[in-house]
Amino acid sequence: MSVKVRIPSQLRQLTGGESVIECKAGPVSDIIKELEGHHGGIAERLLENGELRRFINIYIDGEDIRFEDGLATQAADGSEVSVVPAVAGG
């Protein structure tokens, strides 16, 4: 049982250039731990004080986890998890 995690270009230097990484299905917090275990440094770019950084968005099958259960949101087998840095500008 796995999910596909889409990694944005800004974080690919931490994943050896990989844009999609397979992880075990489960809560987003566990997925981030698994990513960190294989690609050290990625968790600190996604989390701050144990919470999702303000300018990082994570979606499961197009649904923002902030409107679900946050890091406890479950990603089911076959789901697509997208990490999307917020873009600002004017």
C-alpha positions in Angstrom: 0.0 0.0 0.0 1.6 3.2 -1.1 1.0 6.8 -2.2 2.9 9.0 -4.7 4.3 12.1 -3.2 4.9 14.9 -5.8 7.9 17.0 -4.9 8.2 20.6 -6.1 11.2 21.7 -8.0 12.4 23.9 -5.0 12.9 20.7 -2.9 14.3 18.3 -5.5 17.9 19.0 -4.5 17.0 17.1 -1.3 15.5 14.2 -3.2 18.4 13.7 -5.7 16.2 15.3 -8.4 13.3 12.9 -8.0 9.9 14.6 -8.6 7.8 11.7 -7.4 8.5 9.5 -4.4 6.5 6.5 -3.3 5.8 6.3 0.4 3.6 4.1 2.6 -0.1 5.1 2.9 -1.0 6.7 6.2 -1.2 10.0 8.0 0.7 12.9 6.4 3.0 13.1 9.5 4.2 9.6 8.9 4.7 10.3 5.2 6.9 13.2 6.1 8.9 11.1 8.5 9.4 8.5 5.8 10.5 11.2 3.4 13.0 12.5 6.0 14.3 9.0 6.6 15.3 8.7 2.9 15.9 12.3 2.1 17.4 14.1 5.1 16.6 17.7 5.5 13.2 17.7 3.8 11.2 17.7 7.1 12.8 20.9 8.3 11.7 22.5 5.0 8.1 21.4 5.5 7.6 21.7 9.2 8.3 24.3 11.9 7.8 23.4 15.6 6.0 20.2 14.5 3.4 22.0 12.4 3.2 22.6 8.6 5.1 25.7 7.7 2.9 28.7 6.8 3.9 28.8 3.2 3.8 25.1 2.5 0.6 23.5 1.3 0.0 19.8 1.1 -2.9 18.3 -0.9 -4.2 14.7 -1.0 -6.0 14.0 -4.2 -6.5 17.8 -4.6 -7.8 18.4 -1.1 -5.9 20.8 1.2 -5.0 19.0 4.4 -5.5 22.3 6.3 -9.2 21.9 5.8 -9.1 18.2 6.8 -7.2 16.9 9.9 -3.9 18.7 9.1 -0.9 16.4 9.5 -3.2 13.7 10.9 -5.0 13.5 7.5 -4.9 10.0 6.1 -3.6 9.4 2.6 -5.2 6.1 1.4 -3.5 3.6 -0.8 -3.1 4.9 -4.3 -3.5 8.6 -3.3 -1.5 11.4 -4.7 0.1 13.7 -2.2 1.3 17.0 -3.6 3.7 19.4 -1.7 3.1 22.9 -3.0 5.0 25.9 -1.8 2.8 29.1 -1.7 3.7 31.6 -4.3 3.5 35.3 -3.5 4.2 38.4 -5.5 2.8 41.4 -7.1 
